[in-house]
């Protein structure tokens, strides 16, 4: 057999620097970056194109926000199984009223440690630790 | 007319002895004229006549000279008695029983007889008898039986006349006294009536002033609606503020017999009734009204947020203070609802929340980049940094974390202020939380050369609380204590408990807080003078937040401090979580800030 296919991750954050940071953390986790986008609409399109195992979504984004993108992903059969990791600088948004808990498989609060984000991605995708 | 006027000037109510003597003076004056006129006046003994005029003159002088006020009125009969003697002498000198001046006798006689007291009747009669009988005694003249009879009969008549005069005078005096008393009483009543009238006028003026004041206050209250009801909620008071708020006039509301619950959002009333354990199936307006006045009926003033509904359906968020309306005997006769329109305040609070959220987000995002990339640099295994470079990055990282904590505190403060301060309650073992806080603060304490000690544990102390928030509160207290303690000092963290409460104490040997500033610690962003003087860093939020956390857990914070000696802060928490720990308000402040 050839080496196992690498897991594909979508990264969506409207802040270029943070997006780049998430990409680095994801690469260190040993995943392939399926797409790196700065708005919700592109994020949803990338997931709907297929082949995305994990979507890392910032909540505050122009166009569709992270919660709306997650709603759309969950409501379509083809994308329903895609894992979702929410990212936000607002502790309140992440913890209030189960808004995030009901729609995602995990969340991480900004500022985050790239090391911890890598570990989290590996854990969610059930990858062997390699860092 | 002139004489009339002149007479009116004389006071006849209380004539002086001289005035009473005036008729006698006039009588003797006339007698003198008649005596000296070249007529056949029968002067039989000049000495008597002269003595008579001298005596009456002396009596007249005495009537003026004697101090009557001191002597008293009963002594005034001395004057007519002397005058009577003078009449007797004049009579003796002018022919005795045949004297033409016998009639003068009447003048002093009437005076004596009319004086108060029966004794005067006797004096008048006896005097008269002596005067009439004097010629018989003095002249030793042979008297005819007729003269003798006259000498005895006349005094008897005079006695009767004296008695009659005395009685009439007595009655007249009584009537006069009664009339005077009646006049005095009338005068007094008149004065009382005048006084009452003055008081009435004064009260009326005061009432008018008070009315004007109340009316001007009433009309000035245009931004609050004041609604008064009877005990059942029927509106009978509707102020200009209510007119403005609802667009209905007082007449429209009162004539239509509107009920106060008509202007409330029904769902809110139902919700409140549910909270009060009322059945909610068939709600009558009486039960709806109970939702509004339940607390007031129980004796409390009630301030609560409600929503008023205008006739056009527009909803107005209001804060309503409900109070009892008391009648004359102090019993409750209704209720007063004073409502303040909170539309602007709510909008302001919402905007502030949004703003704080936005600022917090905008500050945390760049900090995320800074901290993330710093970590990437430190973790670069392929091209490791030198120790010096790592040290520089450590400084940058520490300061970025400091900034992050400040942002967190500001956000938390805003949450507490807006009343949105959620606690996640679990069982919290305080010994463990304290140990974790002490360990995380140890590097800072070591760097500051402050000895940090946790008192030995004496078994598990478990309370119901938010473990993260309680940890944050203890962290704040320890970090404060270290910051305010000079090198070589110590910070001790203790834990004790009784049946109801646990008390966590953080004691330092630091610079202390001046006693006058202890009360001001309850001001956000306040920093003690000892903090600024010693250039201890901070903004003044740490203790605010600690206080808010403790209050939210139903506990309290006590601070004891002595300048130059140290400070002990005690955090008291209930063993069982308070049933309804209200979200803390931001009244407390901090001596240091984080």
Contacts between the chains, C-beta under 8 A, distances in Angstrom:
chain1	res1	chain2	res2	distance
A	15	B	365	5.6
A	15	B	369	7.3
A	17	B	369	4.2
A	17	B	373	7.7
A	18	B	365	6.7
A	18	B	368	5.7
A	18	B	369	5.9
A	18	B	372	7.4
A	21	B	368	7.6
A	21	B	369	6.5
A	21	B	372	4.3
A	21	B	373	6.6
A	21	B	376	7.4
A	24	B	376	6.4
A	60	B	361	6.5
A	89	B	360	7.2
A	89	B	361	4.7
A	89	B	364	3.8
A	89	B	365	5.4
A	89	B	368	6.7
A	90	B	357	6.5
A	90	B	360	7.1
A	90	B	361	5.8
A	91	B	411	7.7
A	92	B	357	7.2
A	92	B	415	7.5
A	95	B	422	7.8
A	96	B	422	7.7
A	110	B	364	5.6
A	110	B	365	6.5
A	110	B	368	4.1
A	111	B	364	6.5
A	111	B	367	5.3
A	111	B	368	3.6
A	111	B	369	8.0
A	111	B	370	7.8
A	111	B	371	4.5
A	111	B	372	6.4
A	111	B	404	6.5
A	112	B	368	6.8
A	112	B	372	7.0
A	113	B	371	7.7
A	113	B	372	7.5
A	113	B	375	5.7
A	114	B	372	5.3
A	114	B	375	5.5
A	114	B	376	5.7
A	114	B	379	7.4
A	115	B	375	6.5
A	115	B	379	6.3
